[in-house]
Amino acid sequence: MLVDGFIGGGSSDGTSGADIAGISAQVAAAERIGYDGVWATEVGRDPFLPLLLAADRSPRLQIGTAIAVAFARNPMTMASTANDLQTFSSGRFVLGLGSQIKPHIQRRFSMPWSAPTERMREFVLAMRAIWRSWHHGEPLDFRGDIYQHTLMTPLFNPGPNPYGPPPVLIAAVGTKMASVAAEVADGILVHSFTTERYLREVTLPIVESVLRDNGRRREQFTLSYPGLVATGIDEKSYDEAVRTVRERVAFYGATPAYRGVLELHGWGDLHTELHRLSRQNEWDVMTKIVDDTVLHTFAVVGEPAAVVTELRRRFDDLINRFTLFVPYPLADEARQIIVTGLQRH
């Protein structure tokens, strides 16, 4: 199992805001801890620049976006940026794409909106057509319902790079986007608000069915999971971790798009209440109604060595890549125990 971390932000998990000048230190820490790769998110900044710096600072780490917002761009601009990062990193780049929700696409990015599964499918197919034009000299003639790319003159053609196009992973929670990922992508980025049961009973059966229909094997498909972990090296840090992760579970549980995960466990009423409280900004109350059963279902909780054991029990046969998601300060010592323990087998 490959084990990754986050970079690019000022928070302890590297997922939000802050000064980009700190990225070199984050990459050095990732090397020291022993991560296999690092992801940059599109929260508070463009996700690509941190990865350019990471590729320059580390000759070993794999780099990827988790995620870049596809619909804030178009297939040509995304194909070009991904091609540049793939070339600069000597083939270590992974393009992780997400759809974002309608208000952000329309009101934050001022971009058009349509059914996200159909749009994502066509977006990836258009990028692949562009890459084939560059790598194999095929005339660019992609004509979809949403995107049309029919012009590629020599001046704007970068030509093939030595490493080929990067792998494309699609972020998915619902069944429709998981199906699109299995059809047109090289893997899936599972959301943190996903349980072992949801993976086994909902996500994986759909992925395997679509892969079979398209003549592909499960071994050819990456399943990457940023799992919530609550741990610490002493009682104080452990208690802070549990509190913070409980808050994160409450926040995700209030989101309508994630209701299906709670419903699978018989907790649909919990979503209704969390959503109601979120509209009233009752964040403290929301956290209190996430009980220990819910917390331990969505997160792995315990001291670092116990976390390794439980992560392996839940996910060893399910995922290819695990991203340590700790939205709170965590000592490198604890991170190393988890990373080394997961990599050992």
C-alpha positions as CSV (number, residue, x, y, z in Angstrom):
1,M,0.0,0.0,0.0
2,L,1.3,3.4,-0.9
3,V,1.0,6.1,1.8
4,D,0.6,9.8,1.0
5,G,0.3,13.1,2.7
6,F,-1.0,16.6,1.9
7,I,1.0,19.7,1.1
8,G,0.2,23.3,0.0
9,G,-1.7,24.7,3.0
10,G,-1.1,26.2,6.3
11,S,-3.1,23.7,8.3
12,S,-1.5,20.6,9.7
13,D,-2.9,18.4,7.0
14,G,-1.8,20.8,4.2
15,T,-5.3,21.3,2.9
16,S,-6.1,25.0,3.5
17,G,-4.9,28.5,3.0
18,A,-1.6,29.9,4.2
19,D,1.7,31.1,2.7
20,I,3.1,29.2,-0.2
21,A,6.6,29.8,1.1
22,G,6.1,27.0,3.6
23,I,5.8,24.3,0.9
24,S,9.5,23.5,0.8
25,A,9.5,22.7,4.5
26,Q,6.3,20.6,4.0
27,V,8.1,18.6,1.2
28,A,11.1,18.1,3.4
29,A,8.9,16.8,6.2
30,A,7.2,14.4,3.8
31,E,10.6,13.1,2.7
32,R,11.7,12.7,6.4
33,I,8.5,10.9,7.4
34,G,8.7,8.6,4.4
35,Y,5.6,9.3,2.5
36,D,5.4,7.7,-1.0
37,G,3.7,10.8,-2.4
38,V,2.0,14.1,-1.7
39,W,-1.3,15.7,-2.8
40,A,-2.2,19.3,-3.2
41,T,-5.8,20.4,-2.8
42,E,-7.7,23.3,-4.4
43,V,-8.6,25.0,-1.2
44,G,-7.4,28.6,-0.8
45,R,-5.1,28.4,-3.8
46,D,-4.5,26.8,-7.2
47,P,-3.3,23.2,-6.6
48,F,-0.7,23.0,-9.3
49,L,2.0,25.5,-8.1
50,P,2.7,23.6,-4.9
51,L,3.3,20.4,-6.9
52,L,5.7,22.2,-9.2
53,L,7.7,23.1,-6.1
54,A,7.4,19.6,-4.7
55,A,8.7,18.0,-7.9
56,D,11.7,20.4,-7.8
57,R,12.5,19.8,-4.2
58,S,12.1,16.0,-4.2
59,P,13.3,13.6,-6.9
60,R,11.4,10.7,-5.3
61,L,7.9,11.7,-4.2
62,Q,4.9,11.2,-6.4
63,I,2.8,14.3,-6.7
64,G,-0.9,14.8,-7.4
65,T,-4.0,17.0,-7.2
66,A,-6.7,15.9,-4.8
67,I,-8.4,17.6,-6.2
68,A,-8.2,20.1,-9.0
69,V,-11.7,21.5,-10.0
70,A,-12.3,20.2,-13.5
71,F,-15.2,22.5,-14.3
72,A,-13.4,25.6,-13.3
73,R,-11.2,25.0,-16.4
74,N,-11.6,23.4,-19.8
75,P,-10.0,20.2,-21.2
76,M,-7.3,22.0,-23.2
77,T,-6.0,24.1,-20.3
78,M,-6.1,21.1,-17.9
79,A,-4.4,18.9,-20.5
80,S,-1.6,21.4,-20.9
81,T,-1.0,22.0,-17.2
82,A,-1.0,18.3,-16.5
83,N,1.4,17.6,-19.4
84,D,3.8,20.2,-18.1
85,L,3.8,18.7,-14.6
86,Q,4.2,15.2,-15.9
87,T,7.2,16.3,-17.9
88,F,8.8,18.4,-15.1
89,S,8.3,15.6,-12.5
90,S,9.8,12.9,-14.8
91,G,6.5,11.0,-14.9
92,R,5.6,11.3,-11.2
93,F,2.4,13.3,-11.6
94,V,-1.2,12.1,-11.0
95,L,-4.1,14.3,-12.1
96,G,-7.0,14.0,-9.6
97,L,-10.1,15.8,-10.7
98,G,-13.3,16.8,-8.9
99,S,-16.5,18.3,-10.1
100,Q,-17.3,20.7,-7.2
101,I,-20.9,21.7,-6.5
102,K,-23.1,24.0,-8.7
103,P,-23.0,27.2,-6.6
104,H,-19.2,27.2,-6.7
105,I,-18.9,26.5,-10.4
106,Q,-21.5,29.2,-11.3
107,R,-21.0,31.8,-8.6
108,R,-17.3,31.4,-7.6
109,F,-15.8,30.4,-10.9
110,S,-18.5,31.9,-13.2
111,M,-18.5,28.8,-15.4
112,P,-21.3,26.9,-17.0
113,W,-23.0,24.0,-15.1
114,S,-24.6,20.8,-16.4
115,A,-25.1,17.3,-15.1
116,P,-21.7,16.6,-13.5
117,T,-21.3,12.9,-14.4
118,E,-21.9,13.5,-18.1
119,R,-19.7,16.6,-18.1
120,M,-16.8,14.8,-16.2
121,R,-17.0,11.8,-18.6
122,E,-16.7,14.1,-21.6
123,F,-14.0,16.3,-20.0
124,V,-11.7,13.3,-19.5
125,L,-12.4,11.9,-22.9
126,A,-11.6,15.3,-24.5
127,M,-8.3,15.5,-22.5
128,R,-7.3,12.0,-23.7
129,A,-8.0,13.1,-27.3
130,I,-5.8,16.1,-26.9
131,W,-3.0,14.0,-25.4
132,R,-3.3,11.5,-28.3
133,S,-2.9,14.4,-30.7
134,W,0.3,15.5,-29.0
135,H,1.8,12.0,-28.4
136,H,0.7,10.1,-31.4
137,G,0.1,12.8,-34.0
138,E,-3.6,12.0,-34.3
139,P,-5.7,14.9,-35.8
140,L,-7.5,16.6,-33.0
141,D,-11.2,16.1,-33.7
142,F,-13.2,15.7,-30.5
143,R,-16.8,16.6,-30.9
144,G,-18.9,16.1,-27.8
145,D,-22.2,17.5,-26.5
146,I,-20.3,19.9,-24.2
147,Y,-16.8,20.2,-25.4
148,Q,-15.5,20.5,-29.0
149,H,-11.7,20.5,-29.7
150,T,-10.9,20.5,-33.4
151,L,-7.9,22.7,-33.8
152,M,-4.3,21.9,-33.0
153,T,-1.7,23.7,-35.0
154,P,2.1,22.9,-34.8
155,L,2.9,26.1,-32.9
156,F,0.7,25.1,-30.0
157,N,1.5,21.4,-30.0
158,P,4.1,20.5,-27.3
159,G,4.7,17.1,-28.9
160,P,5.2,13.9,-26.9
161,N,7.0,13.9,-23.6
162,P,9.1,10.9,-22.6
163,Y,6.7,9.7,-19.8
164,G,3.4,9.8,-21.6
165,P,0.1,11.3,-20.3
166,P,-0.4,11.3,-16.5
167,P,-2.8,8.9,-14.8
168,V,-6.3,10.5,-14.2
169,L,-8.2,9.9,-11.1
170,I,-11.8,11.1,-10.4
171,A,-13.2,12.1,-7.0
172,A,-16.5,10.3,-6.4
173,V,-18.9,9.6,-3.5
174,G,-22.1,8.8,-5.4
175,T,-22.6,5.8,-7.6
176,K,-22.9,7.7,-10.9
177,M,-19.5,9.4,-10.6
178,A,-17.9,6.2,-9.4
179,S,-19.2,4.6,-12.6
180,V,-17.7,7.4,-14.8
181,A,-14.3,6.9,-13.0
182,A,-14.3,3.2,-13.8
183,E,-15.2,3.9,-17.4
184,V,-12.8,6.6,-18.4
185,A,-10.3,7.2,-15.6
186,D,-7.3,5.3,-14.2
187,G,-8.6,5.4,-10.7
188,I,-10.9,6.9,-8.1
189,L,-10.3,9.4,-5.3
190,V,-12.7,8.3,-2.5
191,H,-14.0,11.0,-0.2
192,S,-12.9,11.0,3.5
193,F,-16.6,10.7,4.4
194,T,-16.7,7.1,3.2
195,T,-16.8,4.1,5.4
196,E,-15.4,0.6,4.9
197,R,-19.0,-0.7,4.5
198,Y,-19.8,1.9,1.9
199,L,-16.7,1.0,0.0
200,R,-17.4,-2.7,0.1
201,E,-21.2,-2.6,-0.6
202,V,-21.6,0.4,-2.9
203,T,-18.4,1.8,-4.4
204,L,-16.4,-1.3,-5.2
205,P,-19.2,-3.4,-6.8
206,I,-20.0,-0.6,-9.2
207,V,-16.3,0.0,-10.1
208,E,-15.7,-3.7,-10.7
209,S,-18.8,-4.1,-12.8
210,V,-17.9,-1.2,-15.1
211,L,-14.3,-2.3,-15.3
212,R,-15.5,-5.8,-16.4
213,D,-17.8,-4.2,-19.0
214,N,-14.9,-2.3,-20.4
215,G,-12.5,-5.2,-20.5
216,R,-10.3,-3.9,-17.7
217,R,-9.1,-5.6,-14.5
218,R,-9.3,-4.3,-11.0
219,E,-5.5,-4.4,-10.8
220,Q,-5.4,-1.7,-13.5
221,F,-7.4,0.7,-11.4
222,T,-6.2,2.8,-8.5
223,L,-8.4,3.3,-5.4
224,S,-7.1,6.1,-3.3
225,Y,-8.6,6.9,0.1
226,P,-7.8,9.9,2.4
227,G,-8.8,8.3,5.7
228,L,-9.7,10.3,8.8
229,V,-7.5,9.3,11.7
230,A,-7.7,10.5,15.3
231,T,-4.5,9.8,17.2
232,G,-1.8,11.4,19.3
233,I,1.4,10.7,21.3
234,D,-0.1,11.8,24.6
235,E,-3.5,12.3,26.3
236,K,-3.7,16.0,25.4
237,S,-2.9,15.6,21.7
238,Y,-5.1,12.5,21.5
239,D,-8.1,14.4,23.0
240,E,-7.6,17.3,20.6
241,A,-7.5,14.9,17.7
242,V,-10.7,13.2,18.7
243,R,-12.5,16.5,19.1
244,T,-11.3,17.9,15.8
245,V,-12.2,14.7,13.9
246,R,-15.6,14.6,15.5
247,E,-16.2,18.2,14.3
248,R,-15.1,17.2,10.7
249,V,-17.5,14.2,10.7
250,A,-20.3,16.5,11.8
251,F,-19.5,19.0,9.1
252,Y,-19.4,16.3,6.3
253,G,-22.5,14.7,7.7
254,A,-24.5,17.9,7.2
255,T,-23.8,17.9,3.5
256,P,-26.7,16.7,1.3
257,A,-24.4,15.1,-1.2
258,Y,-23.1,12.7,1.5
259,R,-26.4,11.6,2.9
260,G,-26.3,8.3,1.2
261,V,-23.3,7.2,3.2
262,L,-25.2,7.8,6.4
263,E,-28.3,6.2,5.1
264,L,-26.5,3.0,4.4
265,H,-25.8,2.8,8.1
266,G,-29.3,3.7,9.1
267,W,-28.4,7.2,10.1
268,G,-30.4,9.2,7.6
269,D,-32.1,11.1,10.5
270,L,-28.7,12.1,11.8
271,H,-28.0,13.8,8.4
272,T,-31.4,15.6,8.6
273,E,-30.6,17.0,12.0
274,L,-27.0,17.9,11.2
275,H,-28.2,19.7,8.0
276,R,-30.8,21.6,10.0
277,L,-28.3,22.7,12.6
278,S,-25.8,23.7,10.0
279,R,-28.3,26.1,8.5
280,Q,-28.6,27.7,12.0
281,N,-24.8,27.8,12.5
282,E,-25.1,25.5,15.5
283,W,-21.7,23.9,15.0
284,D,-21.0,23.0,18.6
285,V,-24.4,21.2,18.9
286,M,-23.7,19.4,15.7
287,T,-20.4,18.0,17.1
288,K,-22.1,16.8,20.3
289,I,-24.6,14.7,18.5
290,V,-21.9,12.7,16.6
291,D,-21.6,9.9,19.1
292,D,-18.7,7.5,19.4
293,T,-20.3,4.8,17.2
294,V,-20.5,7.3,14.3
295,L,-17.1,8.6,15.0
296,H,-15.4,5.2,15.0
297,T,-17.3,4.2,11.8
298,F,-16.0,7.2,9.8
299,A,-12.5,7.5,11.4
300,V,-9.9,5.2,12.8
301,V,-9.3,6.2,16.4
302,G,-6.5,5.1,18.8
303,E,-2.8,5.3,19.5
304,P,-0.6,5.2,16.4
305,A,0.3,1.5,16.5
306,A,-3.4,0.6,17.0
307,V,-4.3,2.9,14.1
308,V,-2.0,0.9,11.8
309,T,-3.6,-2.4,12.8
310,E,-7.2,-1.1,12.3
311,L,-6.4,0.5,9.0
312,R,-5.0,-2.7,7.7
313,R,-8.0,-4.7,9.0
314,R,-10.4,-2.3,7.2
315,F,-8.7,-1.5,4.0
316,D,-5.8,-3.9,3.1
317,D,-7.8,-5.7,0.4
318,L,-9.7,-2.6,-0.7
319,I,-7.3,0.3,-1.6
320,N,-4.0,0.9,-3.4
321,R,-3.2,4.2,-1.8
322,F,-3.9,5.6,1.6
323,T,-3.6,9.3,2.4
324,L,-3.2,10.1,6.1
325,F,-5.8,12.8,6.8
326,V,-5.2,14.4,10.2
327,P,-6.8,17.9,10.4
328,Y,-5.0,18.7,13.6
329,P,-1.3,19.0,14.7
330,L,0.3,15.6,14.8
331,A,3.9,14.9,15.7
332,D,6.2,13.5,13.0
333,E,6.9,10.6,15.4
334,A,3.3,9.5,15.2
335,R,3.1,10.0,11.4
336,Q,6.2,7.9,10.9
337,I,4.7,5.0,13.0
338,I,1.6,5.0,10.8
339,V,3.3,5.4,7.5
340,T,6.0,2.8,8.1
341,G,3.4,0.4,9.6
342,L,1.2,0.6,6.5
343,Q,4.1,0.3,4.0
344,R,5.7,-2.6,5.8
345,H,3.5,-5.3,4.2
